[in-house]
Amino acid sequence: MLGWAVTFFVIALIAALFGFGGIASASAGIAQILFFIFIVLFLAVVVMRLMRGRSL
């Protein structure tokens, strides 16, 4: 999912370079949403791992 966020960010940068403001803002918005979803999922996995502990 982080890869998708980076991809949309790069698309936003390229679109901004060529002057497509609408496409750039849309791609940046999608990248931001995906990044926050990634962070939430990452934190959930870390918390689940800490709560589970080490089972041998």
VOGU-3710 file (C-alpha; in Angstrom, 3 decimals, decimal comma):
1> mlgwavtffv> 0,000/0,000/0,000  2,922/2,311/0,654  4,026/1,624/-2,910  0,672/2,863/-4,212  0,995/6,025/-2,127  4,446/6,689/-3,572  3,151/6,010/-7,094  0,315/8,518/-6,737  2,737/11,037/-5,221  5,050/10,710/-8,229
11> ialiaalfgf> 2,069/11,096/-10,574  1,095/14,239/-8,666  4,615/15,652/-9,005  4,736/14,953/-12,747  1,257/16,426/-13,269  2,221/19,523/-11,283  5,370/19,885/-13,385  3,299/19,962/-16,567  0,697/22,307/-15,078  -2,232/19,935/-14,639
21> ggiasasagi> -3,428/21,306/-11,313  -6,583/19,190/-11,033  -4,805/15,903/-11,705  -1,947/16,853/-9,393  -4,241/17,690/-6,494  -6,319/14,540/-7,001  -3,240/12,313/-7,112  -1,761/14,026/-4,065  -5,029/13,522/-2,183  -5,121/9,822/-3,049
31> aqilffifiv> -1,475/9,432/-2,022  -2,185/11,133/1,300  -5,189/8,911/2,042  -3,262/5,739/1,168  -0,332/6,850/3,323  -2,557/7,368/6,363  -4,263/4,014/5,803  -0,815/2,414/5,658  0,208/4,089/8,930  -2,986/2,953/10,693
41> lflavvvmrl> -2,572/-0,635/9,486  1,103/-0,636/10,476  0,295/0,581/13,980  -2,474/-2,009/14,305  -0,051/-4,791/13,380  2,551/-3,500/15,829  -0,005/-3,355/18,668  -1,308/-6,849/17,830  2,261/-8,174/17,799  3,034/-6,585/21,176
51> mrgrsl> -0,168/-7,912/22,737  0,442/-11,392/21,402  3,944/-11,619/22,810  6,350/-14,369/22,028  4,845/-17,819/21,869  7,302/-20,681/21,786
//
